[in-house]
Amino acid sequence: MANIKIIHIISSFRRGGRERQLATILNHTDQIKYPSKVIYFKNSTLNYFDEYKLKDKAILIASGSFGSRLLELHRLLKKEKPDVVYTWGNLESVFLLLLNPFHPYIFINGSIRHGIRSHKFSHYFRTIILKLSKIVVANSKSGLKANHLRRGHVLYNGVEEKFIGMLSIKEKKSIRQALLNIDHNYTLLISVANLVPYKDYFSVISVLKKIKDKGYKFYYLIFGEGPLRTQIEEKIIEYGLTYHIKMFGNVPNMQYYFQLADIFIHSSKGEGCSNAILEAMAAGLPIIASNTGGTCEIVTNKNGFLFEYKNSKELFDKLKYCLDNLRLCRQMGIASIKIIKESFSAATMIENYYKIINISAGDE
């Protein structure tokens, strides 16, 4: 098999789900058989360059306007002569569709990151671009279905070995009391998601007030940043939960916090294959998540509970059940690790990625 030169194109390398998947792919790709680079448009101080040592594989196009970016991309593609160009967003896919007639590369549209399609122009426009793309990759089956596509590949996110591991109950309690000053008798809940409208922290916080009123002892750690931070902080104060809920913003090395927790909560309007859920599973956590998009493809009744998005009563019942059955939750956490190792490891993702590349390039 001849070497296949690949260029990935993404808008930025800020810390996020698609960026994490791409960074993992670049870090684990056989650079002899599949020499790879990434072109990106925006710099961000919170990125994956240092963690994954990607600076020598990355090319920044600093031009701001659509036309100048298109022209610079044209020049770079002419210089690099890639066999395959893989895009990670809709705007990037528009660029590559426009340039494809002038270059002989095989174009892969990998812009489907959510398992739902809202009634928005941008979502309808994305579906049009997808239908114009010959090769499409989503990170969930739900993503293909939501965009009314009867064709396409699914490349689930994969978790690296360094994220997989489960602390004993004794280790968890000892470390989190020392590092986080958390009472060892309290159950530790955790969420990782941007503070944006479609991540429904408000339902979670309202449920936690009821949980507190029932006399349960817990702490809830929120990791993420976004425009709703002030409103979330105000709601925490309003419900008298400042002792129970702490907000940490964006932090590196999330796996350490996952391993200290007992239960992972995720309320989202739409997901494809959530990195946050997968990494929580890798740390041996049971999952309580909204049943939207591709979440049901990674969370089963063996390792968690699904609830209807914004259904506070259902979320309350699931969480209360977990708090009443922590030993069962521990067993569900063990099941989470097994699911990761069997279906969602980085090795499995890379193997599937190679298959997609080879099929697309006509080598299989």
N, C-alpha and C positions, 0 to 999 in steps of 0.2 A: 504493500500500500504506500502510495506517495505521501509525502508530508502535506498537511493541509494548513495553510496560513489563515489565521482568523483575526478579525478586528471586531471588538465589541464597541458599541457606541451608547453612551449614557449621558444624561444631562448633567449630573454631578456625582461626586463620590461622598456626599454627606452620609452620616450613619443612618441606615434604614434597611428595610427588608430586602429590596431588590439589590441594593448596593452590597449587602452582606452576602447574598447568593453569588453575585458576580465576583466579589473578592475571593470567596471560597473556591469558585471554579478556577480563577486565574492562579490561585496559590497551589492548586492540586493538579493542574493540567500538565501533561507531558509536553514540555516545551520543545522537544526534539521532533516528535510526531505532529504536534499541533502548536507551532510557534504562534503566540498570541500577544496582542496589545489591546489597550483600551483608549478610546478617544472620549474626552469629556469636555463640557462647556463652562462649568462654574466651579470655582474653588470654594471649599468649606473648611473651617478650622477643625470641625468635628468630622473626621473622615477615617478611612480604613488603610490609608497609604502606609503608615508606619507599622501598624499591627500585622499587615500581610506583606510588607516589603514590596510594594507595587510601583514605586516611583519610576523605576527604570522601564516599566511596561506601559506607562501612561503618557498620553499626549494631550495637552490642554489647548483648546481653541478658544482664545479669549475674546474673539469678536462677538459683539453683542447683537447685531441685527440679523434677521433671518437670511438676507441675501449674502452678507459677508460670511456667515457660518457655512452656508451652502457652497460658496466659492472655495473657502478654505478646505472643506471636506473633500471637494472635487480634487483639489491639488494633492491632498494627503493620500487619497485613494489611488491616484495616478502614480504617486511615488511608492507607496507600500505594496500595491498590487496584491491585495488579499484574495484568497480563494472563496472565503465566506465572510460576510458581514452580518453580525448579530446585534439587533437593536433591543434596548431595554425600556423604551418609552414611546409614546405615540408621536411626539414631535420628531424624535430621532428617526422613526419609521417613515415619516413624510419625506424627510431629507433623502433617505436611501431609495425610496420609490422614485423620486425625481431624478436621482443620479444613476439609477440602475441601467438605463439605456446607453449610458456613456462608458460603462465599465462592465467587465465580464464576471463580476462576483456573484455568488449565490447569496440571496438575501433571506435572512431568517428574522421574522418579526416576533420578538419575545416580549411584547408590551403588556400582555394580559397578567395582571398582578392581583386582581380582585375577582371574587366569585359571584359578583352581582353587577347589574347594569342599572343605574339610576336614570330617571327621566331628565337628563341633562344633555345639552348640545355636545359637550366634550365627549360624553360616553357614546352617543350615537355616531359622532365623527370617528371615534376610535374603531367602532364596529365596521364602518365603511372602509377605513384604512386596512383593517384586518382582512376584509373580504377581497381587497385588491392585492393582498400579499399571498404569494403562492405557498410559502411555508410559514406556519404559525406555531408558536410554542406558548403554552400557559403553565402556570405553576399549580393548577388544579383542574380537575375535570369540570368543576362548576364554572370556571372561567370560560371554557370553550362553550358550554351550554348557554351561559348568560349572553354571550355574543352571537348566539344562533349559528354556531359553526359546527358542521358535521365532519370536519376534518381538523387535523392538527395533532401536535404531540403534547404530552404532559411531562414537565420536568419539575418534580417536587423539590422543594428546598431540602438541603441535607445538613445535618449537624456534625461538626467536627468532633473527633475523639476527645479533644481537650474539654469539651462541654459535658461529656457523659460521665456521670458519677453520682453516688448517693451517700450522704453522710448518715451515720447512725443517729438515733434520737438523742443520745447522750452528747455526741459531738455537736450537733446542731444547737442544743440548749446552752452548752458551755461557751461556744464561740460567739453566739449572738448576744449572750448576756455580757460578755467581755467587750465586744466590738460595738454593739448597738445599744447597750444598756437596756436590754429587753428582758423583762421578768420571765424566768424559765417556765412558769406556769401558764403563760399566755400562748395562744396559737398564733402563728405568724402567717398572715395572708400577704400576697404580693401581686402587683399588676405592672406590666411594662407596655406602654402605648403612648403615642403622641397625645397631647392635650388638645384635641380637635373635636369638632361637633360629632363626627361619626364614631368616636370612641366614647361610649356612654358611661362616663364616670359618675354622673349624677344619680342614675338608678342604683349603682353600686353603693354610693355613699348613703342614700336614703335607706337601703336595706341594712347597712351596717348600723345605722341608728337604731333600727328595730332589734337587731341582734344584740346591741349593747343594752337596750332596755330589757331584754330577756335575761340579762345577767351573765352573758358569755364574756370570757376574758380573751381579748385578741389585740393584735396590732396589725395595721395594714400599711404596707409600704408602696408608694406610687413612684415609678420611674418613667420619666418622659418630660418633654417640654412642648409648649405650644400656646396659642392665643387664649386658651380658656383657663390658664393657670390661676389668674386672679379670681375668677368666678368659682373655681373649684375650692380655692382657699377660703373664700367667703362662705361657701356652703358647709365646709368642715367646721368653721366657727359657729355658724348658725345652728348646726345639729349638736354642738357640744362634743365634738370628736377630736379636738386638738391633741389630747393625750394618746388617742388610739391610732391616728392617721398621720404619717409623715411623708412629705414630698421631697424627692431627692434629685429631680431633674435628670439630665442625661449623664450617665456614668459609664466608664469602661469596665471591662471584666464583669459583666452581669452574671456570669455563671456562679460566682462566689455568693451573690445574694440569693440566686435561685436555690442553691444548695442549703442555705440557712432557713428557707421558708418551709411551710407545711402544705399550703394550698395556693394554687394559681387561679386568679380570676381574670376573665377577659370578656368584656362586653363591647362588641363592635358591630356596626351596621353592615359591614362587608369585608370579607377576607378571602384571599386565595388560599395560600398555604402559609400560615403565620409563623414567622421565625420565632417570635416571642413564645408562642405555644410550644413549638418544637423544642426550644432550648429549656423551657420549664419542664417538659417531659423528660428531657435528657438528664435533668438534675433529680429525677425521681419524684416529681410532683403530680398529684391528681389535678385534673383540670375541670374548672367550671367555666363554661364559655357559651356565648350566644350562638345559636344554631343558624349561622348565616354563611353563605358562600361555600368555600371548601373546608370549613372547620370540621364538618361531619366526616370528612375523608381522613382525618388524622386523630380525632377524638372519638372513642367508642365507649360503650357501657363498661368496658373492662378497665378503662383508665380515667374516666371522668363522667361529667354530666353536662348535657346541653339544655339551654333554656331559650325561650322565645325572646328575641331582642326587645329590650325595654319592658319586659314583663317582670315587674318587681316582685310580685307574689311568687312566681315560679323560681326566680333567683333566690329569694329568701328561703324557700323550702329546700332547695338544693344545698345551699350553704349551711343551713341549720342541720340538715341530715349529716353533712360532712363533719361538722363540729361535734355532733353527738356520736360519731363513729370514726374517730381518728385512727384506730387500728386498721379499719377497712381502708381508709385513705392511704395508709402506708402501703398496703397491698396493691392499691391502684397505682401508686407511684412506681412500684416495682414493675407493674405491667407497662407503664409509660416508657421506662427504659428499654424493655423488651421490644416494644413497637418501634422505637427509634433505631435500635440495632438491626432489626429485621428489615425495616422499610424506608427509614429516613436518615440513614447515615450519609456522611459526605462521600464515602466510597461508592455507595449505591447511586447517589446523584451524579457523580463523575462518570460512572459506567453508562448511565442512561444518556448523559450529555454526549459522550463519544458516539453512541448509537445514532443520536439525532444528527450530529455533524456528519457522520459517515453516510447515513441514508441520504441526507440532503445533498452531499457532494457526489453521490452516485457511486460510492465505493462499497456499498452493500446492496 
